[in-house]
């Protein structure tokens, strides 16, 4: 045990021992008026590992494993908070790749507010109903949600495509059309004014980290005399009983 008096006018009690070639010293002292005084200091091979000043504040804490092997840090101050003039945290960002399964990594949404129609018997793009997402991981799944306001005279179909390839459709059966949505309108005055909400929810597995584009196409495959209308009622009259609506396509990347 050694006792020394420094220019801080404080008395240190220091005990130094060597274990397996490692010099360890523990110094303790009582409270003092000098702000630089210490209550407790632990040094290993000349390096301070743990230091508490006269005010009870931890002024040095060396954790070489970058972890604290306790479950909780409690009551470091009377306000139960950690106070510091400079806090540096390395690797503080949570990367998308480290998120747990089921986490939403990103969201892309396109809103269509203008009107669109077609009388094409072969599928054509629904203008403004296309969204592109670039997956963070090839294992991610993409939740595709479509909310479409549309009406039709006769029969019409909507198709969901990923990078130009049709996805989300029913099984083949005879001459029936395989589509994502189907609507029928008699063409009479009342039916033309009935706007339907076409909803799609499809969890896709594109298996890529390249940009992926999802879009809608529409067609009236049975007759060019029919017509699909999006975001407005047929006939397209500027009347008090007609409405203009909005449709959306939303993409969610889901971590796996």
Secondary structure, DSSP 8 states (H G I E B T S, - for coil): -EEEE-TTS-EEEEEEEEETTEEEEEEE----S-TT-EEEEEEETTEEEEEEETTS-EEEE--TTS---SS----SSTTSS---S----SS----GGGS-TT-EEEEEEEEE-S-EEE--SS-EEEEEEEEEEE-SSTT-EEEEEEEEEEEEEEEEEEEEEETTEEES-----TT----SEEEEE--SHHHHT--EEEEEEEEE----SSEEEEEEEEE-TT-TT-EEEESB-SS----TT--B--EEEEEEEE--
